[in-house]
Amino acid sequence: MFHQAIQITNVILSLFKRLTFWPKSLIYWLNMENKKLPGIWLLEAFRRGGVDTYILSRDYPDEVQNLLEDPGTLTPNTLNLILNACAESSGDDNFGLHLVDLVDQTMFGPLGYLLANAPNYDRLLYFAEIYYHTLYRSAAFKLKKGEIVCSLEFHVQGISRLSQRHHNEWSLGFFAVFFSRQIGQEWLPLRTEFTNEAPADMGELKRIFGDDITFNAPRTAFEFEREILSRKINTSDSRFLEILTDQAEALLQGVVQPESLEATVRLQILELLESDGTNSSDIARRMAMSRSTLKRSLAVRGLTFRGLRDEIIKDVACKALLETEAEVGTVASKLGYSELSAFDRAFKRITGMSPTMYRQAH
């Protein structure tokens, strides 16, 4: 019995020693707590695209760890390394282009919220141009307006030793597909350029971008009709949409400043309100901290989660009620209330009167 115990102990120690050599990213992936990591949505998208994420983590531990902890800081070389490895692992030569269907704007955090509430294409591309760096710091979009034709350019800062193809196709493809789905009538860009070389199979690219595609070009961009810029995307009250996006923009600008916890929490609350309401556990999870840590961090600053949430609801709701003709039910829905009665109670608790009374009184 004693010798058996020794043998079991040695096996356990051997396994432990092996585990200590596992890459951190692999441990993250196996641990359910990694749902808190900022880049987990990307790894999940890769998995849905046919990538063996276990092998990806094993082969590129440092790169995947960077992707999980802070995807926005990936260098172009690292991102291209990961995307090229994903294309090989999945056996999908159009992996970057197919990511467009695996990752939607709701995964883009604050930028996704702005895109979702853009009233027209001009405003949507303005948000992409100004705030894309909050999603990925090494790249940017540039809208160039001509009298008849406009172009949306995608620029990557720095030089990558690896092929940029999948990154280019994913980034530019997102907006080409968005345009096509919204405009309909089989819309395609007028002309498209890529800085990378042409792939062997052009079928998928032509489906998204049409026949006029140039490779090894000086820029990555697609051209479209200028009149598209003024087309509406959302049918909601335009002033109401402005109130929502102005609030998000102000908070987004605050996030890049030092000691931005308050602005970050406010932005997270605003972003989640319409989709499913929100609570402190949701926000803490998205910020990779426990609910108690978030509570303590806010308390040090003399703040509470409920107080911040009430302030956002009050700011948005009051402006919407006074400056727009949106129905109270629409305002309630945008602020995450599926029942008008629940919004009435919350608004009355915050302001001392019902939404209807507030609008009439002012």
N, C-alpha and C positions, 0 to 999 in steps of 0.2 A: 504493500500500500504506500509506503514511504517513497519507494522508487517511482511509482506511478505518479505521485504528487510532484516529484521533482521533474519528471518528464513533461507533465502538463504545464508546470511553471515555465519551463524552458521554451515550450511551444508558444505560450502567451507572450513571453519576452521577445521571442523572435518575431512574432507578428507585430508587436508594438514597435520594434526597431524598423520594420519595413514601413509601417504607417508613418513614422517620423520623416521618411523620405518622400512621402506623397507631396505633390505640389499643393500649395495652399488653395489654388483655384479648384482643384479636384475635391478637396475637403469641403469648400464652400458649396460646390455643386451637389455633393451628397448630403449636405446638412440642410434641413428644411428652413433653417433660419436665413439661408441666403435669399429667401424671398424679399428680404429687406435691402439687398444690394441694388444700387442704382442701375447696373447693367444687366440684371438678370433677364429682363425682357428681350434683350438682344440674343442671349444664349438660348432662350426658349424659342425665339424665331428661327435660329439656326437649326435647332432640333426639329422643328416642324418642317423645315426645308430639307430634311433627310440627312442632317449631319450627325455623326456619332460624337456627341459633346464630351463623352468620357475620354475618347481618344484625342479629341482636340485639346482638352485640358491636360492630358498626359504629355502630348507632344509639344505644346506651347504653354507651359505653366505660367511664366511671367506675363506673357501677352494676354492670356485669358484672365489672369488675376487683375491686370490693369483694366480690362474691359468690364469686369464685374464691379470693381470698386469705383471707377471714375471713367466711363466710356468717352466723355467729352475731351479727355486729355490724351487720347490715343494719337500717336504720330501717324502721318499718312503711311509711312513704311510699315508700321505695326498693323494698322487697319488693313492694308493691302495684303499683308502676310496672312492675316486671319481669314479674309474673304477668299483669297486664292486657295487656302487650305480647305475652306468650306466647300468650294466648288469641286475640288478633287474628292473630298470625303463623300459628298452627296452624289457625285457622278453627274452633276447638273452643270453643263457648260454655260448656262444662262443664269447662274445662281444669283448674281447681283440684281439682274432685272426681275427675277421672281421674288426677291425680297420685298418688292413693292406691294405684293399681295399678302405678304406675311407680316408686315409692319405697317400699321395705319397711323394717322395723325394723333390718335388718342394716346399713343405711346411716346409722343414727343414732349411730354411734360408741358411747361408753360407755353412753349411755341405752338404745340398742338392745340392748346386752348385758344390761342389767338387765331390760328388758322380756322378753327371750327366756327368762330364767331365773326369772321371777316364778312362784311356786307357785300363786297364785290371783288373782282380779280385784282384790281389795282391795289386795294388795301391788303389782300392776301399776299401778294408778291412784295409789298412794302414790309410786311411782317417778316417774310422769309429773308429779305435783304438785311434788315436791321438786327434780327434776333437769332438767326441761324447759329451764330457763334455760341449761344447759350446751350445749344445741343451738342455742337462739335466745334471746338475752338480752332481747328486747323483748316477749316474750309469756309467758304462764303458764297452767297448768290448775289448776282448783280443784274438788275433790270435796266435795260437800255431801251428808251422810247424813241421811235421814229415817227414820222408823220403818218405812215401807213402800216409799217411793220415794226414790231418790237421783238426783242430777244431776251431770253433768260439765260444768263451765263453762270456756270458753276466753276469756281476757282479753288484750288487746293494750295495752301501755303507750304513752301518747301518742296524739295525734290525727293521722290521715292525711287528706290532702286528697282522696285517690283512693278509689275503691270498694274495700272490704275483702272483697268477696264471695269471690273465689277463695282467699284466705288462710283465711277462715273455713271454707269448705267442705272444703279440703284438711286442715286441722288437726283439725276435729271429725270429718270423714269417716273419718280414719285409725282412730279408736277405734270408731266405729260399725261399720265394715267388719270390724275385728278381732273385735269381739263377735259379729257375725253369723257369721263363718267358724268361730269356736270353738264357739259355742253351737249353731248349726245350727237346724233346724226353722223356717227362714224368720224368724228373730228380727229385730225392728225396735224402735227406741226407742219409748217410750210417747208422748213429745212432744218436739218440737224447736223451738228459737228461734234466729233470726239477727238481728243488729243491722243487716244490710244489707237493701236492697230485694229484692223477689222477682224472679227471672229470668223471661224470657218463656216459656221451656219448663220445666215442673216435673217432667217425666218422670224424669230421672236422680235428682233430689233425692228424689222419692217412693220410688224403688227402694231407696235407701240409708236414708232416714229415716222412711218411711211417709207417711201422709196428714196427720197432725196437725203441720203446720209453720206457725210464725208468723214474719212478717218485720217489720222496723223495730222489733224488740223491744229492751228495755233490756239484754239479755245474749245471748251466743251459747252455747247449751248444749243437751244432750239429757238426757232423764230415762229411768231404767230401774229395774227391780225390785231392791230391796235384797238379796234372797236371792242374786242373781248374785254379789255380792261374795265369798261364801264358796266359790264353785265353783272346783274345781281347773282349772288350765291345763296344768301339767306333771305327768306321772305319775312323775317321778323321786322318789327319797327326799326328803321335804320338808326334812329337816335338811341334807342335802347341798346343796340349792338355797339354803338360808339361808347356808351357808358360802361359796358362790360369790358371792352377792349382798352379803353383809357385807364380803367382801374387796374387791369392786368399789366399794362405797359408801365405804369407808375411803380407797381410792386416789382416787376421784373428788373427795372433799373436799380431799385434798392437792393436787390439780391447780390449784385456784383460788388457792393460796398462791404468793407470790413464790418464785423458784428452784425451780420444780416439775418440773424435768426428770426427776428420778428417779421421782416419782409418775406422771408422764405416761408414761414408758417402761413402768413396771410395769403401768399400766392398759391400755396398748396390747397388751402381751404377754398379759395375762389375757383381753382381749377376743378376741384372735385364736386363742388356744390350741385351743379346741374345733373351730373351723371348719376349720383346715388346719395346725395347729401354727404355728410362727412362727420367723423368723430376723431377724437385725439388719437385713438389706436391706429386709424387709417393713416393719419399724417405721420405719426411716429414711425410706422413701418416704412413709409416712403422715404423718410429721412434717416433710415438705418439706425434708429435708436429705440429704446424701450419707451413705453408710455410714461413710466415714472420719471425717466431721465428728461423727457420733453417737459413734463410738468415742472420739475425742479428748475430746468433751464429758463423757463418762462417766469417762474416765481422770482428768481434772482433779479429779473428785470421789472418786477412789479406787474407782471402780466398773467392772464389766465387764458386757456384755450377758448373757453366759452365766451370770454370778453372779446377776444379777437374775432371770433366767428360772428358774434352779435354786431360788432362794428361794421363788418363787411356787408352783412345783410341789411343793416340800417343804411349805409352809404349808397349801396346799389338800389335798394328798394325805394328809398326816398327820392333819389334822382329820377328813377324810372317813373314813379307816380306823378312827379311834378313836371318833368320835361318831355314826357312822351304820352302817346295816346294808347299805349299797350294796356290790355285788359289786366285786371288784378290777377286773374288766373294764370296769365302768361308770365307775369312777374314771379308769381309763386313757383311756377314750374322751372323757370330759369335758376331759381335759388334753391332747387332741390326738394320742393314740397309737392308731393303728389296729391295731397288733400288741401283744398283751399282753406278749410277750417283750421288746419294746423298752422298755415302761414298767418292767418288772422290772429291766432293766439300768440304766436311768436312776435309778430310785429307790434301787437298791443303791449306785450311785456316789455319790449325794447323802447317804444316811443310813447306809450301811454294812451294810444288810440288805435282804432282799426285802420287798415289801409284805405278803405273808402272814406272814412272820416278825415284822415290825414290829407287826402287829395282834395276833398271839398274845403277843408279849413284853410288850405294854402293856395 
